Amino acid sequence: MSLTACSGGGASGGSADTKFVQGKGGVDTVPEGGRKDVPQLSGKTLEGKPLDVADYKGKIVVLNVWGSWCAPCRAEAPNLAKVAKDTKAKGVQFIGINTRDDNPAPARKFEKEYNVGYPSLYDPIGKLMLRFPKGSLNPQAIPSTIVLDREGRIAARALTPLSEERLRAMLEPLIAEK
């Protein structure tokens, strides 16, 4: 069964046995005891370097699924870049997952244009998104943002472009967890 979400964030996705809470404005969160491990996400970055999300265990990881062709992605990019810079010292690592760009050149241009200072996995056909387990807070739209706790478990998801304020609100409870 295929699930989709609109940019209005009305669909929570998953099945009836999920343990996440539908938040306001398309942001879902999972209480600490109900979180699922993120699937194995690795590959080459837009610059051709190897990257494995598992290497960042111990940090809070923000995964942002984006495409250079996506207008909402362009709208949220400056917010993500600023929050990434502001929260790095608090143990937060941002990683992009660039998808549906047939060629990495426009994506690299996008990163330069929006001062994106963190790496992005290059996933032109969306294989990485399909690795998320059914019933988890999986990416269902572009853009999607998924936040992992320090244990590498899925803690929050937004299926909508994020403002700085909304992104910070997703991160603060996780930064406070020890």
Residue pairs with C-beta under 8 A, 6 or more apart in sequence:
3 11
3 13
3 14
3 140
4 11
4 140
4 141
5 11
5 13
5 26
5 140
5 141
5 159
6 141
7 26
7 72
7 141
7 159
7 160
7 161
8 26
8 160
9 25
9 26
9 27
9 158
9 159
9 160
10 26
11 140
11 159
12 18
12 20
12 22
12 28
13 137
13 138
13 140
13 159
14 20
14 134
14 135
14 136
14 137
14 138
15 134
15 135
17 135
18 135
18 136
19 30
19 31
19 33
19 34
20 28
20 29
20 30
20 34
20 137
20 157
21 28
21 29
21 30
21 31
22 28
23 29
25 158
25 160
25 166
26 158
26 159
26 160
27 156
27 157
27 158
27 160
27 166
27 169
27 170
28 137
28 156
28 157
28 158
29 155
29 156
29 170
29 173
30 36
30 137
30 153
30 154
30 155
30 156
32 149
32 155
32 177
35 149
35 151
35 153
35 154
35 155
36 133
36 136
36 153
36 154
37 151
37 152
37 153
37 154
38 53
38 61
38 63
38 132
38 146
38 148
38 152
38 153
38 154
39 131
39 132
39 133
40 52
40 53
40 54
40 131
41 52
41 53
41 54
41 63
41 97
41 121
41 128
41 131
42 50
42 51
42 52
42 53
42 54
42 121
43 50
43 51
43 121
43 122
43 123
43 128
44 50
44 51
44 121
44 122
45 51
45 119
45 120
45 121
45 122
46 98
46 104
46 107
46 108
46 111
46 119
46 120
46 122
47 108
47 119
49 119
51 95
51 119
51 121
53 61
53 63
53 95
53 148
53 152
54 152
56 93
56 95
56 152
57 150
57 151
57 152
58 91
58 150
59 91
59 92
59 93
59 150
60 87
60 90
60 91
60 92
60 93
60 147
60 148
60 149
60 150
60 171
60 174
60 175
61 92
61 93
61 94
61 95
61 147
61 148
61 152
62 80
62 84
62 92
62 93
62 94
62 95
62 145
62 146
62 147
62 148
62 167
62 171
63 95
63 96
63 97
63 139
63 145
63 146
63 147
63 148
64 76
64 80
64 94
64 95
64 96
64 97
64 143
64 144
64 145
65 96
65 97
65 99
65 129
65 139
65 142
65 143
65 144
65 145
65 146
66 73
66 77
66 96
66 97
66 98
66 99
66 110
66 120
66 142
66 143
67 73
67 98
67 99
67 100
67 101
67 107
67 142
68 98
68 101
68 106
68 107
68 109
68 110
69 100
69 101
69 106
70 142
70 143
72 142
72 143
72 160
72 161
73 110
73 142
73 143
73 161
74 110
74 114
75 161
76 143
76 161
76 162
76 163
77 110
77 114
77 116
78 114
78 115
79 162
79 163
79 164
79 167
80 94
80 116
80 145
80 162
80 167
81 114
81 115
81 116
81 117
82 164
83 94
83 164
83 167
83 168
83 171
84 92
84 94
84 116
84 117
84 118
85 117
87 168
87 171
87 175
90 175
91 150
91 175
92 171
92 175
93 118
94 118
95 118
95 119
95 120
95 121
96 111
96 116
96 118
96 119
96 120
96 121
97 120
97 121
97 123
97 128
97 129
97 139
98 104
98 107
98 120
98 121
98 122
98 123
98 124
99 123
99 124
99 125
99 126
99 128
99 129
99 142
100 124
100 125
100 126
100 142
101 107
101 122
101 124
102 124
104 122
107 120
107 122
110 116
111 120
121 128
123 129
129 138
129 139
129 144
132 138
132 139
132 154
136 154
137 146
137 154
137 156
137 157
138 146
138 157
139 146
139 157
139 159
140 159
141 159
141 160
143 160
143 161
143 162
144 157
144 158
144 159
145 157
145 158
145 162
145 167
145 170
146 154
146 156
146 157
147 154
147 155
147 156
147 157
147 170
147 171
147 174
148 154
148 155
149 155
149 174
149 177
150 174
150 177
155 174
156 170
156 174
158 166
158 167
158 170
162 170
